[in-house]
Amino acid sequence: MNDPWKQPHKHKHSAAAAATAATSQYASWPPAMMANMEASIEKKLLANLGPRIKAGDSDVTMDHGGLDSRATQLEDQLQQIQRNQGAFEQKLCQVDQTVMQVQTTQHGVESTVNQLQIQMEHQNQQLSQTLDRKMSEQMDRIEALLCKRGRHE
């Protein structure tokens, strides 16, 4: 297998020594000379690569139409959700009011039913008492008639 990044089988000591030698060679240069060298390299790079970079570096206008339409669509959806929520809250308030009315009506009906039960019990007692009294009167009349009949015989 050919590994292009694999270094040849040299001693690591010799590669490190070469790097150290190159570093030490430039370390002795005065800073002004280093600055001139950097400026020269930069000038050459810009001269060669500058036209290529500038030709390919033109600003391209972004298509905001798609982004704007999506943002508008999201805003419309958000407004629809807000309207739906408002309508839902109104219906919820109406349901709450209806529940309160039903509860009030239910309490009124319960009260009326209780009053009717009391009246029915009272009427039942009166009817029972009246029936007992009438039965007692009828028994007394029957006994009186039977006593009269026994005397006439």
Secondary structure, DSSP 8 states (H G I E B T S, - for coil): ---TT---S--HHHHHHHHHHHHHHHHTS-HHHHHHHHHHHHHHHHHHHHHHHHHH-------HHHHHHHHHHHHHHHHHHHHHHHHHHHHHHHHHHHHHHHHHHHHHHHHHHHHHHHHHHHHHHHHHHHHHHHHHHHHHHHHHHHHHHHHH-
